[in-house]
C-alpha cells in the first residue's frame, strides 16, 4: 500500500516545527481531528511522536484517501481517513467530539467560504475548552508583507481568483462568530504563523 503514498516537500519541512507547537497546545491523550490532511505526512509523523494522541485524518479530495491510508496504515493511533468538505452545513455526526481540530495550509488554497465552514464545524465538534490550531501564511494588519508571501499571494490569485492569503483579522472575526477566540499565535519559518483558537470551557 506504500506505493499509494504522495509526498509533499513542504509538509516534510514544516512537520517538526509544527509538532513543537502542538506539544505546547495539546494535552496527553488528545483526540484530534485533522482537516485537509493531504498526503497524510503530518498525521503519520505527529501520531508516531505521541502515541497517546488519537488522530482522525480527513480531506475533501477523495483521491487523497489512499495516500493518507498508506502513510498511516502502521499507526495504531490513527483512525482510517474520512472524506470531509468543511463547507457542509452539518459535518457527519458520527465524527463525534474532539479535544482539538488541526488544519494546515488550507485557507489560502480554497475559496473564502471554507473559513466560515471550518470555524462553525470546529466549534460544533470540539469539546468545551477545545482548540482549533491553524498553520499557514496570513496577512496581518500593521505588519509588512514579506516579499515571498506577496509573490505567493499573487501567484495564488493568478491561478484562481478565489484563492489568496487571508487577513488574520477576518479569520479571527469568523472564529468569533463561531464562538472561538484567538488565544495565541506563533511566528514560524518561511513567514508562516500558527494560531490557537479556543472554545470557552464548560460553565461551572
C-alpha positions as CSV (number, residue, x, y, z in Angstrom):
1,X,0.0,0.0,0.0
2,X,3.0,2.3,0.5
3,X,3.2,2.9,-3.3
4,X,-0.1,4.9,-3.0
5,X,1.7,7.5,-0.8
6,X,2.0,11.0,-2.1
7,X,4.8,13.3,-0.9
8,X,4.8,17.0,-0.1
9,X,8.3,18.6,0.4
10,X,6.6,21.5,2.4
11,X,4.9,19.1,4.8
12,X,8.2,17.3,5.3
13,X,10.0,20.6,6.1
14,X,7.4,22.0,8.5
15,X,6.4,18.9,10.4
16,X,8.9,19.2,13.2
17,X,8.3,22.9,14.0
18,X,4.6,22.3,13.9
19,X,4.9,19.4,16.2
20,X,6.8,21.5,18.7
21,X,3.9,23.9,18.9
22,X,1.3,21.1,19.1
23,X,3.2,19.8,22.1
24,X,2.6,23.1,23.8
25,X,-1.1,23.1,23.0
26,X,-2.3,19.5,23.0
27,X,-2.7,17.5,26.2
28,X,-1.6,13.9,26.6
29,X,-4.4,11.6,25.3
30,X,-5.8,14.3,23.0
31,X,-8.2,13.2,20.3
32,X,-7.5,15.3,17.2
33,X,-9.5,15.9,14.0
34,X,-7.2,16.9,11.1
35,X,-8.8,18.9,8.3
36,X,-7.2,18.8,4.8
37,X,-4.8,16.0,5.7
38,X,-3.4,15.9,2.1
39,X,-0.6,13.4,1.8
40,X,-1.0,12.1,5.4
41,X,2.6,13.0,6.3
42,X,1.6,15.2,9.2
43,X,-0.9,12.6,10.6
44,X,1.8,9.8,10.5
45,X,4.5,12.0,12.0
46,X,2.5,13.5,14.8
47,X,0.9,10.2,15.8
48,X,4.3,8.5,15.8
49,X,5.8,11.2,18.0
50,X,2.9,11.0,20.5
51,X,1.3,7.6,20.8
52,X,-1.1,8.9,23.4
53,X,-2.7,11.1,20.8
54,X,-5.5,9.7,18.6
55,X,-5.6,11.2,15.2
56,X,-8.6,11.4,12.8
57,X,-7.4,12.5,9.3
58,X,-9.9,13.9,6.7
59,X,-9.8,15.6,3.3
60,X,-12.3,17.0,0.8
61,X,-10.4,15.3,-2.0
62,X,-11.4,11.7,-2.2
63,X,-8.3,10.9,-4.3
64,X,-6.1,11.6,-1.2
65,X,-7.7,8.8,0.9
66,X,-5.3,6.2,-0.5
67,X,-2.3,8.3,0.3
68,X,-3.4,9.0,3.8
69,X,-4.3,5.4,4.4
70,X,-0.9,4.3,3.1
71,X,1.0,6.7,5.2
72,X,-0.8,5.8,8.4
73,X,-1.5,2.1,8.0
74,X,1.1,1.1,10.6
75,X,-0.1,3.8,13.1
76,X,-2.3,2.2,15.7
77,X,-3.4,5.6,17.0
78,X,-4.5,7.0,13.6
79,X,-8.1,6.3,12.5
80,X,-9.0,5.5,8.9
81,X,-9.2,8.7,6.8
82,X,-12.6,10.1,6.1
83,X,-13.9,12.4,3.3
84,X,-15.0,15.8,4.7
85,X,-15.9,19.1,3.0
86,X,-15.8,21.8,5.7
87,X,-18.4,23.8,3.7
88,X,-21.1,21.3,4.6
89,X,-23.8,22.8,6.8
90,X,-23.5,19.8,9.1
91,X,-20.4,17.6,9.3
92,X,-21.2,13.9,9.8
93,X,-22.5,13.5,13.4
94,X,-20.5,10.2,13.6
95,X,-17.3,12.2,13.8
96,X,-18.1,12.9,17.4
97,X,-16.2,15.4,19.6
98,X,-12.5,16.2,19.7
99,X,-10.1,17.9,22.0
100,X,-8.5,19.7,19.1
101,X,-9.0,20.4,15.4
102,X,-5.9,20.9,13.3
103,X,-5.7,22.4,9.8
104,X,-2.5,23.4,7.9
105,X,-2.3,25.3,4.6
106,X,-5.9,25.1,3.5
107,X,-7.5,28.6,3.8
108,X,-5.3,30.2,1.1
109,X,-5.8,27.5,-1.5
110,X,-9.6,27.2,-1.1
111,X,-12.5,29.6,-1.5
112,X,-13.2,32.0,1.4
113,X,-16.4,30.1,2.4
114,X,-14.2,27.3,3.7
115,X,-13.1,29.6,6.6
116,X,-16.6,30.1,8.0
117,X,-17.2,26.4,7.4
118,X,-14.1,25.4,9.3
119,X,-14.9,27.7,12.2
120,X,-18.5,26.6,12.5
121,X,-17.7,22.9,12.1
122,X,-14.8,23.0,14.6
123,X,-17.0,24.8,17.1
124,X,-19.6,22.1,16.9
125,X,-17.2,19.2,17.1
126,X,-14.8,20.5,19.8
127,X,-15.3,19.6,23.4
128,X,-15.7,22.6,25.8
129,X,-12.3,24.3,26.1
130,X,-11.1,22.6,22.9
131,X,-8.8,24.3,20.5
132,X,-8.6,24.8,16.7
133,X,-5.0,25.0,15.6
134,X,-4.2,26.6,12.2
135,X,-0.9,26.8,10.2
136,X,-0.2,28.8,7.2
137,X,0.6,32.3,5.8
138,X,-1.6,35.3,6.7
139,X,-1.9,39.0,6.0
140,X,-1.5,40.8,9.4
141,X,-2.8,44.4,9.7
142,X,0.0,46.8,10.5
143,X,2.8,44.3,9.7
144,X,4.7,44.4,6.4
145,X,4.1,41.6,4.0
146,X,7.2,39.6,3.3
147,X,8.2,39.7,-0.4
148,X,8.0,35.9,-0.7
149,X,4.4,36.0,0.7
150,X,3.5,38.8,-1.6
151,X,4.7,36.8,-4.6
152,X,3.0,33.7,-3.3
153,X,-0.3,35.6,-2.9
154,X,-0.1,37.0,-6.4
155,X,0.6,33.5,-7.8
156,X,-2.3,32.0,-6.0
157,X,-4.7,34.7,-7.2
158,X,-3.4,34.3,-10.8
159,X,-4.2,30.6,-10.6
160,X,-7.6,31.0,-9.0
161,X,-9.3,34.3,-8.3
162,X,-10.9,32.9,-5.1
163,X,-7.6,31.9,-3.6
164,X,-5.0,34.0,-1.8
165,X,-3.6,34.8,1.6
166,X,-6.3,35.6,4.2
167,X,-6.3,38.6,6.5
168,X,-5.8,37.4,10.1
169,X,-8.3,39.9,11.3
170,X,-11.0,38.4,9.1
171,X,-10.1,34.9,10.1
172,X,-10.4,35.9,13.8
173,X,-13.8,37.6,13.0
174,X,-15.1,34.3,11.5
175,X,-13.8,32.5,14.6
176,X,-15.5,34.8,17.0
177,X,-18.8,34.4,15.2
178,X,-18.4,30.6,15.8
179,X,-17.6,31.1,19.5
180,X,-13.8,30.7,19.1
181,X,-11.3,33.2,20.5
182,X,-7.8,33.8,19.1
183,X,-5.7,32.8,22.1
184,X,-2.2,32.9,20.7
185,X,-0.1,33.0,17.6
186,X,3.4,31.7,16.9
187,X,5.8,33.0,14.2
188,X,7.0,30.1,12.1
189,X,9.6,29.6,9.4
190,X,9.0,30.8,5.8
191,X,6.8,33.7,7.1
192,X,4.0,31.3,8.3
193,X,2.0,31.6,11.5
194,X,0.4,29.1,13.8
195,X,-2.8,30.1,15.5
196,X,-4.6,28.7,18.5
197,X,-8.4,29.5,18.6
198,X,-10.1,28.3,21.8
199,X,-13.6,27.3,22.6
200,X,-14.8,28.5,26.0
201,X,-14.7,25.9,28.8
202,X,-17.9,24.4,30.1
203,X,-19.7,26.6,32.7
204,X,-19.0,25.5,36.3
